Amino acid sequence: MELVGKFYKQFCEYLENHALVGDPQNLYDPANYILGIGGKRFRPIAALLGSHLYDSNMDDALIVAHSIEMFHNFSLVHDDIMDEADKRRAKEATHIKYGIPTAILAGDVMLVEVFRILQKISNQSVSFNLQKIMADIAKLVCEGQQMDMNFETQSEVPILDYITMIKNKTAVLLGAAFKMGAIINGAPEKDAQLLFDYGVNLGIAFQIDDDILDSFGDPETFGKKVGGDIIQKKKTILYLLALKKEKKKLLDYYAKELDNVTGKGIAQHVEEVKSIFIETEALSSAKTLGKEFAQKAMNCIKELNLNEKSKLELQQFHELVLKRSY
């Protein structure tokens, strides 16, 4: 855990020294705001860790980490607008603080900045390769987000479609962070791919965990309003698993119009849906599924051409990502 803490501190200092500036500055302020309100920084740490496994040179690795975190936060700005979320990391969502039009533009600037950052990589051939990887990842993230929105109007969604959605929307960026960091310091192609697969499987486990936390987490530690997915009628893993055993009752709850329901009424609605998730064993089944993907990630670590010390460092990161409280 000491290494992760070191990378966290190192990246936060780097981020603080690379705030976005420009004219008009109020276009860049929202970007600096969301980048500065915290977060666990798992993705940039993954980039630094992936690089560290093959060499101690961190200069280009920090550039990669910066681009990854910039992209992640760009996606959060737009995601919060689409989800009509009012909180992010227990703070005002960017569009609430600065208004929707400015938040959209700030997100657009952040996406552009991702590629400007990667152009700073010292080896231009590597820089071009990383930009191509990031472009492919950006396309997948957009596809995953659209799938997520499509699911809102579908009464039933196959579990495999759900897995594809969270893989594209969330997990591939963690995989890319590991892969891009490793490429910077000359990782063998097989190892770079294994690290991508490791990050993807860990990211899927993380997102399943996130779905669970959205309904059953502590709002003080989770950083978002608990029950948001239920209110937004999202087809999370909990919903899909519960639907197999309690279809009519669950569909009735998700068919309710909540526009004129506030306060205790909303809270009661969320609690009633949560009780269905528990009674149908959807909660326990979701936890089991998350553990299966976590194990797939661990299996990738075993195949890497690394010494045991390096593999242990990956395992420690693995445990940190999945060590979350309900």
N, C-alpha and C positions, 0 to 999 in steps of 0.2 A: 504493500500500500504506500510505502515511502516514495517509490518511484512515481506513482500516479500523482501523489501530492506535489512532488517536485515539478512534474509537467504541468499540473494545474496552475501553480504559481507562476511558472515561466510563461505560460500562454497568456494568463491574465495581464501580466506586465507588458507583454508584447501588444496585446489588444489595446491596452490603455494608451500606448505610445503610437497607435496607428488609427486614431479616430478619423472619421470621414470629414473632410472640409471642402467647401466649395461655395459658389454664389449662384442662387440664394442659399444661405446656410440653413434656412428653415426647411429645405428639402432634405438635408442630411441629418438634422437633429433627431428625427424619428428613428433613423437607422442606428445612430449612436445610442439612443435611448434603449431600444430593445437589446442591443448588444451589451449594454452596460447594466442591465437589471438582474444579472445573475445567471443561474443555470448551472447544471453539473458539468458542462463542457465535455461530455463523454466523447463527442465526435472529434474535436481537435486533439484531445488526449490520445484517442485511438490513432490519429495520424502520427503523432509524436512517438507513440509506442511502436507502431509499425516500422517507423524509420529507425528507432533506437535498436531494434532487434538485429539490424544488419550493419550499423555503423554509428559512431558517436557524433557525427556532424549534424547539427540541428538547424543550421541557417536556413536551408531550403525547406526543411521539415516544418519550420514555423510558418513559412509562406503557405505551404499546403494546408496546415491547420487553420490558418486565417481564412483561406478561401472556403474551406469546409464549413467553418462556423458562420461565415457570411451567408453562404447558401442556405444553411439550416434556418437562420433567423429571417432571411427573406421569405422562406416558405411559411414560417410561423405568422408573419405579418399578414400575408394573404389568406392563410388558413383561418386566422381569427376573424377576419372580415367575413369570409364565406360562412363560417359557423356562427356568426353573430355573438362571439364570445366577448365578455367584458373584462375578463381577467387573464393575465399571463404571468406566471411565476409570482402569484399573489400580488401583482401590481396591475394598474390599469393597462388594458390592451392598447397597443400602439394607436389603433384607429379611434379609440375612445379618447385618448389624450390629445391627438393631433387632428382628428377628423379623417373620414374615409378617403377623400380624394388625395390628400397629402400622404396618407399611409400607403395607398396604392403606388403612388409615384416613388416614394422612398423604397418600397419593396422592389420596384423595377430597377432603381439605381443600384441596389444591393446585388441584384442578379448580374447586372453589367459588371459591377466591381469584382465579382468572383473571377471573371476571366482576365480582368486587368491585373489582379493580384497574381494569378498563375503565370502571367507574362514576365514576372520578376525572377522566375527560376533561372539559375545561372546557365544551365545546359538547355539550349533552345530546342533540341530534339526531344528531350524529356518534357520540357514545358508544353510543347505541342501535343505530345502523347497524353499528358495529364489534362489538358484542355479538352481533348476528344473524349476521354473517360468522363469528365464532368458534364460535358454536353449530353452524353448518352444517359447519365444518371438523372440529369435535369428532365429529360424527356420521360423517363420512367416515373419520376416523382409526379409530374403533371398527369400522367395516365392513371397513377394510383389515386390521386386526388379526385379526378373525374369519376373513377369507379366508386369511390367513397360517396360522392354526391349522388350518383346514379342509384346506389343502394337505398337511399332515403325514400325513393318512390316505389321500391320493389317490396312486396310482402314477404318474399322468400329469396334467400341468397345461398347458393351452395357454399359449403365450408371451404372448398378449394378456391373458389372465387374470392372469398374473404382473405385467405392466406396470400393469394396473389396481390390483392389490394394493399395489405399492410407491408408486404415485401417491397413493392414498388414505392409506396408512399413514404415509408419510414426506413426499412431495413437496408435497402441498397446504399443509402448514404453512409451508414456506419461501415458497411463492407468496403465502400470506395475509400473511406478515410484510411483504413488499414492498408489497402492495396496501394493507394497513391503514396502514402508515407513510406512503404517498403520499397517501392520503385525508385524513390529519390536516392536511396542508398544502395541500389544495385541488387535487390533481392532476386533470386532465381524466379523465372516465370511461374513454375509450379507452386512455389511458396507464395508468390503474390496472389495467385488465384485461390489458394487454400485460405489465405488471410481474408480475401473477399468473401469466400463462402462462410468462414468463421463469423465475420461481422454480420452477414445477412441472417444467419441462423440465430445469432445472439440478438440481433435487432428485432426479429419476429417474436422471440421470447419476451423481449422488453415491451413490445407493443401489446402483446396479449396481457402482460402484467399491467400495462397502462390502461387497457380497457377495464380490467378488474378494479383498478384504483379509482377510475372515474366514477364508479358506482359505490365502491366500498372503502375508499380511502379517507384519510383524515384531511379535511380541507386546509388545515394549517400547514401541513407538510407537503401536500400534493400540489399546491400552488394554483389550482383552478377550482371552479365551483363543482363540487361533487354532485353527480347526477346529470351533468350537462349532456351526456350522450343519450340518456333516456329522454330528456326534454326535447332534444333535437331529433329524436326517433332514429338514431343511428343503428345500423345493423351490426352491432359489435359481436364478438364471439359469444358473449353471455346471452344475447338475444337469440342468436342462431342455434345455440345448443338447447336453450329453453324451449324454443319453438317446436322442437321435435317431440316434446312431451306435453306441452300445454298450449297448443296452437290457438284455439278459439279465445281463451281468456287473455293471452298475451296480445293477440291481434286487436282485441277490443280495446285494451289499454293504449296501444299504439295508434289506434284510430281516433282517440279523443282529441278534440281541439282544445288547446291550452292557451289560446290567445287572450282569453278573458279570465284566466285562472292565475291567481297570484298568491304570494305568501304561503300560508299553511296548506292551501289547496295544492300548490305545486309540490311542496315537501311531502305531503301525504301520497300524491301520485307517484313520486319517486320511490318512496318506501314500499308501496304496494307492488311495484314492478320488481324491486329488489327482492321482495319476499318470494316472488315467482322464480327468480334466478336461484334462490337457495333451495326451495322446495323441489324443483326439477333437477337438482344437482348440477345445474349449469355452471355454478361457481366452482365446484370441486373439479368438474370435467375440464374447465378452462385452465385451472391451475395445472392439471395433469398434462394438457396439451403444451402449455408453456414449458414445462420441464422437459418434454420430448425434444423441443427445438433447442433448448439449452444444452441437452446432451449431444445433439448433432454438432453444435458449435464446439463442444469439448472434443469430439472425435476428430475434428479438423486440426485442433492443436496437436494431437498425437501424431498426425501425419507430417507435420512440418519438419524440415531439415534444420532443426535448431537444437542447442544443448538444453539440458534439463532446467537450468537457471532461467533461460529465456522463456521456456514453456511455462514455468511457474509464474513468471511475471504476467503472462497472458491470462493464466488461470485466476490470478489475483484481481485483474481488471474485470474478468468475467463475473466473479463473485460480487464485486463492487456494484456493477451495473444492475445485477438482479437482486441486490440486497435492499429491498424497498418495503416500507411498512404500510399495512392496511389501516 
